[in-house]
Structure formats: C-alpha cells, structure tokens
C-alpha cells in the first residue's frame, strides 16, 4: 500500500504518471510574458487572457540561503534551503532547495525541478511540494 499524499497548495504543479512533476504557470498573449504561480489576470497588464503553460524543469541558482528558524505552522526538517531559480526561459521562481547548506550551492549552478516531501501530517499523509536539486553528473 502506498503512502497517501497531498499537494501543499493546489495548482502550483502537476504530478505526472512517472512520479515527476511540472510547474504550472500562466502565459498572457497580450503581454507576451509568463508568470508563476498562474493567476487569472496577467500580472503585467491586467489582461484576462492568461492560458496555462508548463514551465521548464531546468534552471540555474540565482539566489539562495538557509532557513534556520522554523516558520509558523511548519513541521518539516530544519534547516532547509530556500531561494530563487532562473528557469531556462528566463522566468525566476521562488523555491525550496534540496540542499540545506548554503555552501552546497553557487550562483549559476544548474538545478532541476523535483518532487519534495515537505512534511508528514498527523494521519501519515505526506505533504508534497516542489523544490530544485543540483544537477548530478550525467543528467
């Protein structure tokens, strides 16, 4: 029997049959720009022409730190990595990193989107979110 899971927030990512995930963004034809997370109106123009798009799974580290003080309501592992990834299309997203030690990341380092268990609820349900992990040799 598999462990039950639930996403931290609906609409941020989609889980594929193979267990990988893809971030769900929005694209506005009127502005020609992509955003994340997806919202109904273009955040750049206010136009209501936003369509759902899948975002690139690869990017580079743009900024990072370690979170060492437990956020309110968070029961997961501490510390954890947190920062900004610039996706291959140029969009920057705020994210968790699978690496908690800031010395384990560097500016411009290649990273890849991964499914990450944020914490486990009292009933044993895993709360799943997205994170970025350093590219491994041979990927």
N, C-alpha and C positions, 0 to 999 in steps of 0.2 A: 504494500500500500504506500502510495507516495505522500509526502508531506503537503498539507494544504498551504496554498499561498494566496496572497492578495497584493495588488499594487499599492504603494504608498498613496498615490493620487491617480485617479483615472485620467486618461487622455495624454499623459506625458510620453508614453512609449507603448509599443505593441510587441507582444511576445510571439515569436514565430514557432512553428511546429518543432523545429530542431532545438529549441531552448534559447536561441539567441534573441536579442531584442533590437528594435529600431526606434529611434526618437521620432515623434510626430510633431512636425512644425506646420507653419502656415505660410502660404505664398500669396502675395497680392499682385495681380497683373497690373493694376493701376500704378503701383509704386515700383514694381519690378524687384521687390525685396522679400526676403524670407525672414521669419521670426520664430522664436521658441520661448516659451510654450505657445502652442496655437491658441489664438483668440479669434473671435468672430469678426472684429473690425481690424483693419490694418493699423498697427501702432504708429506708422509713419505718416499716413494720410487720413485715417479715419474711414476709409472706404470699406464697404461691406462686401467686397469681392474676394475674400480670403478663401483659398482652397487648401485642403490637407495635402501635405507632402511628407515623404520620408526623408530624413536628413542623413548626411554621410555618417558612416560609423567610425571613420578615422579622423584624426586631427593632431594638433600639437599643443603642448603645455604652453599657456600664455601667462598664467599667474597661479600661485599656489601657497598654501600654508597648512599647518596642522591645527585642528580644533582640539584643544586640551581641556576645556571647561564644558561640562555636559549641558547641552541645550535643554530647556524646559520640555518635558514630555518624551525625551529621547532616552531609550533604554538599551541602545546598541553598544557595540565595542568602542572603547576610547583608547587613545586618541584616534582621529580619522583625518584623512587628507581631504582638502577642500580647495576649490579654486576655479579657474577659467580655462576652457579648452577652445582653441580656434579650430573649427571643423575645416575640412578640405575645401569647402565652398566659401570660406571666409567668415561665416557666422560664428560668433563666440557664445558659448553656453556656460552657465554656472553649473558646477558639478561636484560630486564626491570623487575622490581618487581612491584606488585600491591600496595605494601606498600611503601610510600614515606619517612616515619620517620625511620631512621636507628635503633632507639631503638626498633622498632617493629619486627626486625629480629635478629637471633642469629646463630652462626656457628653450622652447623649440623641440623638446623631446617628443618623438612620435608616441601617440597613445591610441587605444581602440576602445570603443564602447563595449561594456559588459553588463550583464545582469548581476545585481548585487543584493544580498540579503541584508537589509538594514537592521532588523531586529526580529525577535520572535514574540508574538502575542502570548498572553497567559494561557490561551487554549491550544498553543503549539503551532498556530498559523504563522508562516514566515511572511514578513512584510518585505516586499521586493521593490527595489528602485533601480535606477541606472547609475553607473559610475564609469570612469575611464581608468584603464590599466595600461602601464607601459607596454609598448610593442615588445615582443620577445624575438630573439634571433630566429630567423627562418619563417616569420609570419608573412 
